[in-house]
Amino acid sequence: MAVSGAQYTKYGGNTTCFEIADDPEHRVLIDAGTGLRDVDHTLYHDHTLSFTFFLTPYHWDHIQGIPVFAPTWVPGNRFTFYGDSTEVGDVRATLAGVITQPWFPAALVDSPAEISYADMDMEKPVELDNVAISTVRLHHPQGVSGFRIDGPKRSVVIATDHESEPDANRALAEFAKGADVLIHDAQYLPAEYPLRVGWGHSTWEHAVEAADRAGVGQLVLTSHDPDHTDDDIDGIVNAAAERFPNTVAGAEGMSFEL
């Protein structure tokens, strides 16, 4: 859930949204949480726009920005939503089932924008705007996709909402091998985790182990627990950095060159 208050000003309180910023006319995003509103503020709405979204899981915190994103309701705007339909059904039906009355006053299926839906191909990257976007299945209730973005010079892997599990960990290690940046779930403290096994999230220790296995250059901790303040997250980063020195915590506005 999104949070606000003075204790969240350093890292921010929006739910997950990553933008691959290259072409101002074609915005490419991974996840569509409440952080999507910040993207809206950078748009020029005097002409049609194109958006491609890659969704990790379909839980509320990853999609709740879609219905309040102004371009969703503008005729002529073009949207493509990529997702993995293995566990929950196809992407279109999943989004249409929640962005509709009585949960929202307008239904996504009635949007005047041009909206298409596609399943991710686990074997073939999507080539967009000078980057290649690949996917891997990770471990989370109702399924989750991890994404790797390979740019002309550098690579970033996003493994948000992933709970440490042997098979998925091996898949992630191979998928993220040699990446410049690994953005990895670190929602829980090790002491908190025993009461949250099966909830679909990792500890900072799990994130450090993933970074070591993949041999990445930098570890970025993400999926911050909404009950963890800035001070709490600072403590988590300090603990993780003792084992993986190039560790930081994800914060709103953070960017990485590709």
NUKOL-567198 format. One record per residue: x, y, z of N, C-alpha, C in turn. Coordinates in steps of 0.05 Angstrom, whole numbers, padded with zeros to 5 digits, always signed. Atoms other than C-alpha are relative to their C-alpha. Example, Ala and Ser with C-alpha at 12.3 -4.5 7.8 and 13.67 -1.06 7.14 Angstrom:
NUKOL-567198
+00018-00024+00000+00246-00090+00156+00018+00024+00000-00016-00024-00001+00273-00021+00143-00015+00022+00014
This chain:
NUKOL-567198
+00017-00024+00000+00000+00000+00000+00018+00025+00000-00014-00025+00000+00021+00072-00011-00001+00011+00028-00002-00013-00027+00043+00110+00052+00009+00028-00003-00009-00027+00000+00056+00182+00069+00007+00009+00028-00008-00010-00026+00085+00223+00126+00030+00006+00000-00027-00010-00002+00150+00254+00148+00020-00023+00002-00018+00023-00004+00180+00185+00164+00005-00015-00026-00003+00014+00026+00176+00165+00090+00011+00019-00022-00008-00020+00020+00206+00226+00056+00026-00007-00015-00025+00006+00013+00275+00197+00040-00003-00021-00023+00003+00021+00020+00253+00135+00002-00026+00001-00015+00025-00004+00014+00182+00154-00016-00021-00021+00008+00021+00018-00009+00115+00121-00006-00019-00010-00021+00017+00011+00022+00086+00105-00075+00004-00030-00003-00003+00028+00007+00074+00034-00097+00014-00001-00028-00021+00004+00020+00117+00005-00152-00007+00009-00029+00002-00009+00028+00128+00037-00220+00028+00008-00010-00026-00005+00012+00192+00037-00263-00004+00010-00028+00002-00009+00028+00199+00077-00327+00027-00004-00014-00023+00001+00017+00248+00061-00382-00001+00024-00019+00003-00026+00013+00258+00132-00407+00019+00002-00023-00017-00003+00024+00282+00139-00478-00015+00017-00020+00016-00014+00020+00227+00162-00526-00023+00014+00013+00022-00014-00014+00180+00217-00499-00027-00006-00013+00026+00006+00013+00127+00195-00550-00009-00029+00006+00007+00028-00007+00129+00122-00528+00012-00007+00027-00009+00004-00027+00133+00111-00454-00001-00030+00007-00002+00029-00006+00156+00041-00431+00003-00002+00030+00001+00001-00029+00140+00022-00359-00002-00029+00010+00003+00025-00014+00148-00037-00313-00016+00005+00026+00019-00004-00022+00089-00039-00264-00014+00027-00003+00018-00024+00002+00034+00013-00256-00013+00006+00027+00010-00007-00026+00028+00027-00182-00006+00030+00002+00007-00028-00003+00013+00095-00152+00022+00019-00010-00022-00016+00011+00081+00120-00176-00005+00008-00029+00007-00007+00028+00050+00122-00246-00010+00029-00002+00010-00027+00001+00019+00189-00227+00023+00020-00005-00023-00018+00005+00089+00220-00228+00007+00001-00030-00004+00000+00029+00095+00198-00301-00020+00018-00014+00021-00017+00012+00029+00232-00317+00008+00029+00000-00008-00028-00003+00059+00298-00293+00021+00008-00020-00021-00007+00019+00114+00294-00346-00010-00001-00029+00010+00004+00027+00068+00283-00406-00011+00026-00012+00013-00021+00015+00045+00332-00459-00026-00012-00012+00025+00013+00007-00029+00317-00470-00013+00013-00025+00011-00013+00023-00037+00357-00534+00001-00017-00025+00000+00018+00023-00026+00297-00580-00001-00029+00011+00003+00027-00008-00034+00222-00579+00027-00011+00010-00023+00012-00013+00014+00180-00537-00001-00030-00001-00001+00029+00001+00037+00108-00536+00014-00010+00025-00011+00011-00025+00051+00066-00474+00002-00031-00002-00003+00029-00002+00078-00005-00464+00006-00006+00029-00003+00007-00028+00070-00035-00395+00008-00030+00002-00007+00027-00007+00104-00098-00368-00008-00003+00030+00010+00004-00027+00069-00124-00305+00014-00023+00014-00014+00021-00015+00105-00164-00251-00021-00019+00012+00025+00014-00006+00047-00192-00210-00024+00018-00006+00024-00016+00004-00025-00168-00217-00012+00010+00026+00012-00009-00025-00035-00151-00144-00004+00030-00001+00009-00027+00001-00066-00084-00127+00022+00021-00002-00020-00020-00001-00002-00047-00112+00016+00003-00026-00014-00001+00026+00025-00061-00182-00017+00010-00023+00018-00008+00022-00036-00040-00223-00018+00024+00008+00020-00019-00009-00074+00012-00181+00004+00028-00013-00003-00025+00013-00045+00070-00221-00015+00001-00027+00011+00000+00027-00078+00048-00287-00026+00016-00002+00025-00014+00004-00149+00073-00275+00001+00030+00005-00002-00029-00005-00127+00141-00249+00022+00014-00017-00020-00011+00019-00075+00151-00304-00016+00013-00023+00017-00015+00019-00106+00206-00348+00001-00011-00028+00000+00010+00028-00081+00178-00415-00016-00025-00005+00016+00025+00003-00120+00113-00402-00027+00006-00013+00028-00006+00008-00184+00150-00420+00000+00020-00023-00001-00019+00022-00161+00192-00480-00001-00014-00026+00002+00013+00026-00184+00172-00550+00026+00003-00016-00023+00000+00017-00127+00153-00596+00026-00008+00013-00023+00010-00014-00076+00138-00542+00002-00030-00003-00004+00029+00005-00045+00069-00551+00014-00013+00024-00011+00015-00023-00031+00019-00495+00005-00029-00008-00004+00029+00001+00000-00050-00495+00008-00009+00028-00006+00012-00026+00000-00091-00431+00011-00028-00003-00012+00026+00000+00048-00149-00425-00002-00012+00028+00000+00014-00025+00040-00201-00371+00003-00030-00004-00002+00029+00001+00046-00274-00354-00027-00012+00010+00026+00010-00005-00020-00311-00356+00000-00029+00012-00002+00028-00007+00005-00378-00329-00019-00007+00023+00014+00008-00024-00029-00377-00260-00028+00014+00003+00025-00015-00006-00086-00325-00263-00018+00004-00023+00016-00006+00023-00114-00324-00333+00013+00021-00017-00013-00018+00018-00101-00278-00391+00000+00029+00010-00005-00027-00010-00078-00206-00382-00025+00017-00002+00024-00017+00004-00140-00174-00411-00021-00005+00020+00021+00007-00019-00189-00212-00368+00007+00008+00028-00009-00006-00027-00148-00201-00306-00003+00030+00006+00003-00029-00005-00144-00125-00313-00029+00009-00002+00028-00008+00004-00216-00119-00339-00017-00008+00024+00016+00010-00023-00241-00158-00278+00001+00018+00024-00002-00018-00024-00217-00105-00228-00003+00029-00007+00004-00028+00007-00218-00040-00267-00027+00002-00013+00028+00000+00009-00293-00037-00272-00018+00007+00024+00019-00005-00022-00355-00020-00231-00004-00026+00015+00003-00023-00018-00367-00022-00172+00026+00009+00012-00025-00008-00012-00293-00016-00156+00012+00025-00012-00008-00025+00013-00282+00042-00205-00023+00009-00017+00024-00009+00014-00333+00086-00239+00000-00006-00030-00002+00006+00029-00308+00069-00310+00013-00027-00003-00011+00026+00006-00291+00002-00340+00022+00002-00021-00023+00000+00019-00224-00010-00375-00009-00009-00028+00008+00010+00026-00259-00048-00430-00015+00022-00016+00014-00021+00013-00298+00016-00446+00018+00024-00006-00019-00023+00006-00236+00061-00452+00000+00006-00029-00002-00008+00029-00234+00101-00517+00029-00003-00011-00027+00004+00010-00159+00089-00520+00002-00027-00014-00005+00026+00014-00131+00033-00564+00017-00017+00018-00014+00016-00020-00112-00022-00515+00003-00029-00011-00005+00028+00008-00079-00089-00533+00014-00014+00023-00011+00016-00022-00054-00145-00489+00017-00023-00012-00018+00020+00011+00002-00195-00498+00013-00016+00023-00014+00017-00019+00033-00254-00461+00030+00003-00005-00029+00000+00003+00108-00250-00448+00009-00027-00009-00013+00024+00010+00149-00301-00485+00025-00004+00017-00022+00005-00017+00198-00332-00436+00026-00005-00015-00024+00007+00015+00246-00349-00492+00009+00023-00018-00007-00021+00020+00245-00285-00534-00004+00027+00012+00002-00027-00010+00260-00214-00510-00018+00017-00018+00015-00021+00015+00215-00156-00530+00020+00023-00006-00019-00022+00008+00256-00104-00569-00016+00025-00002+00014-00026+00000+00233-00033-00555+00020+00022+00005-00014-00025-00006+00266+00035-00561+00029-00004+00008-00029+00004-00005+00338+00011-00563+00006-00016+00025-00005+00019-00022+00330-00038-00505-00014-00026-00006+00012+00027+00001+00314-00112-00499-00010-00007+00027+00013+00006-00026+00266-00134-00444-00006-00030+00000+00004+00029-00003+00269-00207-00422-00015-00005+00026+00015+00006-00024+00228-00242-00369+00007-00028+00011-00004+00026-00014+00234-00299-00318-00022-00003+00021+00020+00005-00021+00183-00331-00272+00014-00003+00027-00011+00001-00027+00198-00320-00198-00021-00011+00019+00017+00014-00020+00163-00340-00133-00016+00020+00016+00018-00018-00013+00102-00303-00108-00028-00011-00003+00028+00010+00003+00028-00320-00095-00013+00011-00025+00013-00005+00026-00011-00321-00161+00020+00007-00021-00020-00003+00020+00055-00315-00198+00012+00028-00001-00013-00026+00004+00104-00260-00214+00022-00003-00021-00021+00000+00020+00151-00241-00270+00023+00019+00009-00023-00017-00002+00221-00214-00263+00008+00010-00028-00007-00011+00026+00248-00170-00319+00030+00008-00001-00027-00010+00005+00317-00156-00348-00001+00019-00023+00000-00021+00020+00328-00092-00387+00030+00002-00009-00027-00002+00012+00390-00095-00432+00001+00024-00018-00003-00024+00016+00409-00027-00459+00025-00002-00017-00024-00001+00017+00465-00007-00507+00026-00005+00016-00025+00001-00015+00516-00004-00450-00003-00016+00026+00002+00011-00026+00487-00031-00385-00027-00016+00002+00024+00016-00004+00434-00079-00357-00010+00002+00028+00014-00002-00026+00384-00075-00300-00020-00023+00002+00019+00021-00005+00345-00133-00271-00019+00008+00023+00020-00007-00020+00280-00122-00232-00012-00026+00010+00012+00024-00013+00260-00177-00183-00015+00008+00024+00017-00008-00022+00207-00144-00141-00020-00022+00005+00020+00020-00008+00157-00187-00103+00009-00028-00005-00011+00027+00003+00201-00249-00102+00007-00010+00028-00007+00014-00025+00205-00297-00043+00021-00021-00006-00022+00019+00004+00270-00336-00037-00011-00029+00000+00009+00028+00004+00258-00408-00062+00020-00013-00019-00023+00011+00014+00311-00456-00089-00002+00001-00031+00002+00001+00029+00285-00467-00160-00001+00028-00012+00002-00027+00010+00266-00394-00171+00026+00015+00004-00026-00013-00005+00332-00371-00140+00020-00008-00021-00019+00008+00021+00371-00413-00190-00007+00013-00026+00008-00013+00025+00330-00385-00247+00008+00029+00000-00008-00029-00001+00342-00314-00223+00030+00004-00003-00029-00003+00002+00417-00325-00215+00009-00002-00029-00008+00003+00028+00423-00348-00287-00011+00024-00016+00013-00022+00015+00375-00294-00312+00015+00027+00004-00013-00026-00008+00412-00237-00275+00030-00001-00002-00029+00003+00000+00482-00263-00287+00014+00023-00013-00016-00021+00011+00531-00206-00296-00014+00026-00004+00014-00026+00004+00478-00151-00295+00014+00022+00016-00012-00023-00014+00501-00082-00275-00015+00007+00026+00017-00007-00023+00443-00071-00227-00021-00022+00004+00022+00018-00008+00397-00120-00190-00018+00015+00020+00020-00012-00018+00334-00089-00160-00016-00023+00012+00010+00025-00011+00312-00142-00111-00018+00005+00025+00017+00000-00023+00256-00152-00061+00016-00003+00026-00012+00003-00026+00279-00140+00011-00020+00011+00021+00021-00011-00016+00214-00128+00047+00004-00005+00030+00000+00008-00028+00228-00164+00112+00028+00000+00013-00023+00006-00017+00280-00164+00167+00001-00030+00004-00002+00029-00006+00307-00234+00180-00017-00008+00024+00017+00007-00023+00271-00233+00247-00029+00000-00005+00028-00001+00007+00205-00216+00214-00009-00023-00017+00007+00019+00022+00208-00269+00160-00014-00025+00010+00012+00025-00007+00189-00332+00200-00031+00002+00002+00029-00003-00002+00118-00305+00211-00012+00008-00027+00010-00009+00026+00112-00285+00137+00008-00019-00022-00008+00019+00021+00136-00347+00100-00025-00006-00017+00022+00005+00019+00093-00357+00038-00015+00025-00008+00013-00025+00007+00073-00284+00033+00011+00012-00026-00010-00008+00026+00117-00275-00029+00021+00021+00000-00021-00020-00002+00173-00230-00004+00025-00011+00013-00026+00009-00010+00246-00236+00015+00010+00019+00022-00014-00017-00019+00293-00208+00068+00024+00012-00014-00025-00011+00012+00355-00166+00056+00021-00022-00003-00020+00022+00002+00396-00229+00069-00005-00016-00026+00006+00014+00025+00360-00264+00011+00009+00017-00024-00008-00017+00022+00373-00204-00033+00031+00000-00004-00030+00001+00002+00448-00204-00017+00009-00027-00012-00007+00026+00011+00451-00278-00032-00005-00001-00030+00006-00001+00028+00418-00266-00099+00020+00016-00015-00021-00016+00013+00467-00211-00116+00026-00014-00003-00024+00015+00000+00525-00255-00098-00001-00022-00021+00003+00022+00019+00499-00314-00139+00002+00010-00029+00001-00010+00028+00488-00271-00201+00025+00016-00008-00024-00015+00006+00553-00232-00195-00007+00027-00012+00009-00026+00010+00518-00165-00205+00018+00023+00011-00017-00022-00009+00552-00097-00198-00011+00015+00023+00012-00015-00021+00502-00063-00153-00027-00013+00008+00025+00011-00011+00444-00086-00108-00017+00024+00009+00019-00020-00009+00383-00042-00099-00023-00014+00014+00021+00013-00015+00335-00063-00045-00027+00014-00005+00026-00011+00007+00261-00054-00061-00022-00015+00015+00024+00011-00013+00190-00074-00040+00001+00006+00030-00002-00008-00028+00199-00035+00024-00027-00005+00015+00024+00005-00016+00150-00056+00079-00012+00027+00007+00012-00026-00006+00100+00001+00089+00002+00008+00030-00004-00006-00028+00113-00005+00164+00029+00007+00006-00028-00007-00004+00188+00008+00154+00004+00030-00007-00006-00028+00004+00207+00081+00162+00027+00004-00014-00026-00006+00012+00266+00116+00129+00023-00010+00018-00021+00009-00018+00307+00101+00191+00003-00031-00001-00001+00029+00002+00288+00027+00187+00015-00009-00025-00013+00007+00026+00309+00024+00114+00029+00006+00001-00028-00006-00003+00374+00058+00130+00015-00022+00014-00012+00022-00015+00388+00003+00180+00003-00025-00017-00001+00023+00018+00372-00050+00129+00023+00002-00020-00022-00005+00019+00419-00019+00078+00027-00004+00013-00026+00003-00014+00475-00015+00129+00007-00029+00005-00005+00028-00006+00467-00088+00148+00007-00015-00026-00006+00014+00025+00465-00111+00075+00027+00008-00011-00026-00010+00011+00525-00068+00056+00024-00012+00014-00023+00014-00013+00568-00105+00107+00007-00025-00015-00005+00025+00015+00561-00166+00062+00002+00005-00030-00001-00007+00028+00550-00134-00006+00004+00030-00001-00005-00029-00005+00583-00065-00003-00015+00019-00019+00014-00018+00018+00551-00035-00065-00030-00005+00001+00028+00004-00005+00481-00037-00036-00013+00027+00007+00016-00024-00006+00430+00020-00035-00030-00009+00002+00029+00005+00000+00355+00024-00024-00014+00016-00022+00015-00014+00021+00307+00041-00079-00015+00024+00011+00013-00025-00008+00280+00112-00074-00013+00013-00024+00015-00013+00021+00231+00153-00114+00019+00019-00015-00017-00017+00016+00267+00188-00172+00027-00012-00006-00026+00013+00006+00326+00141-00172+00001-00009-00029-00002+00008+00029+00353+00127-00242+00027-00014-00004-00025+00016+00008+00405+00082-00276+00003+00003-00030-00006-00002+00029+00439+00092-00343-00001-00028-00012+00000+00025+00015+00427+00038-00394+00019+00002-00025
